[in-house]
Every structure is written in structure tokens, then in C-alpha cells.
Amino acid sequence: MKEAMIKCDNVSFKYRVNEGEEERYAVNGVSFQVEKGEFLVVLGHNGSGKSTIAKHMNALLLPTDGTVIVDKLDTSDPNNLWDIRAKAGMVFQNPDNQLVATIVEEDVAFGPENLGVPPEEIRKRVDESLKKVGMYEYKRHAPHLLSGGQKQRIAIAGILAMKPECIIFDEPTAMLDPSGRKEVLNNIKEINKKYGITIVLITHYMDEAAQADRVIVMDNGKIILEGKPRDVFSNVRKMKEIGLDVPQVTELCYELKNSGIDIDTNILNVDEMVNAICQLR
């Protein structure tokens, strides 16, 4: 069994909307682990608890019950906080909220400067990080003049410059257009495959989830499905019951199967769909 980067054990988180009201569960008894080097997607509609569990993974939130361990460090121990944040970086939905400087390279340098990294090492890290996200030629640009996808890649570079072992992405493409979404997702996949950084991607986009090593589906604060993308998405009825779609080709195969056509429903892309249709007798 591979070593765990993040381990959530029976995690619950309660909150109050208004003073005097009864507490509600945002996350309720969730257990799973993220292996080192894995690309995990946590999928769910708004209010499912997926972003709440994400914020537990680098101690932005602490569980009401249960434990969260990040690379053997318990998030509930305040002495572990800075070590956890150094190991597990976080990229949020709106890149404008993460950009702090007026020049791209200064923005990327902000994180390592706060970690006390020596200046010559910061210079090296900034250049390396910008190259990893394909934004090196923009290092002297003003971030506010960049596109949404480019801004998000700068935000990712800022996290990479801190040399984390894991990056948690909380719906990083939600505010981007289709081309911006595609470039950021390609970047995320490359960071995982080429550099071995553990990725946790929180999303409600099926096409993003289909590219993960493993998918966890949440609803009402609980995990309801877990497994490889093609196994999870073949549960078309269950996914629709909780208000989530599946990839279009998967749904098409599901409908064909229901119409009496003997076709595989574990299909995620157009090429697989074409092959399955060609094999029909």
C-alpha cells in the first residue's frame, strides 16, 4: 500500500448560519485518504461539503470531530500549522483574490519570502515555477492585465514556488472560460505527472473528474461513491439522483443500454464510444 499524503478519519464539521440556530453538518463522518503522487478529484454539487473538506486538508478549518493527518502531522495541533501549510498548498476559485503584487515575478516570490527562503534561492524558484506553468515570458507583466486562465496559472506558480508536496485546488476553473479551464487543467495534470506532486481537485465539472486517478463523490456532507472515474460514472442513475451529470458519452451509452442495445457503459470519451459502436453486431 502506498504512503498516505492526507488521511481523513471520521471527519465531521458543524456550523451555525445564525446565532441561536441549531448547528448543521457541512461534513458528516467522512473517511478517506490521498496517496502520495495521486490525482484525486472530490466531486459534488454546491452545498455537498466538498469545499469544506478541502479546507480541512491544510488546516484552514479544523474538524468538529475526527482527525485530519497531513503527511503524519495532525491538523489539530497548532504547532504543526506552518509545517502543514508548507506541505499542502491551496489554490482557490478566484485568482484575483490570491494575487498580491503588481508584477508577476514579485507575486510568485511572495510565498517563499514569507517562508524565509534566501533571495538567491527565491530567484531560482520563481523562474522554475513560472516555467512549469508556461508563464515565464510574462514575469515582468502586471497580473491584472492577464486573462483569467493566465492569472490562475500565476497563482499556481506562487504555490509551486513554496515547494509543496501536495496542492489542493478548490474549484480553480469555476470562473474561467472554456479555453482558460483547459489550460489550467492541463497544467494541473502536468504538475502531477511530471513532478510527482499530489493533487486534490475539488470540482463539479465531469470532464475534469474523468481525468483523475480516483474520484470521490460527496452529497449532503457524506461520501456516496468512490473509485476510478469509469467505475464511478457508470453509476448514471445514482449520479442523476443527487443532481450530478456524467460525461455525455457515458450517458449516451447508458441510454442505448436501456433501449436494449448491448453496449459497454464504462465509457469516458469519444474514442471509446466509437470503438464500442464499431463492435456492435
Disulfide bonds with the S-S distance in Angstrom:
none
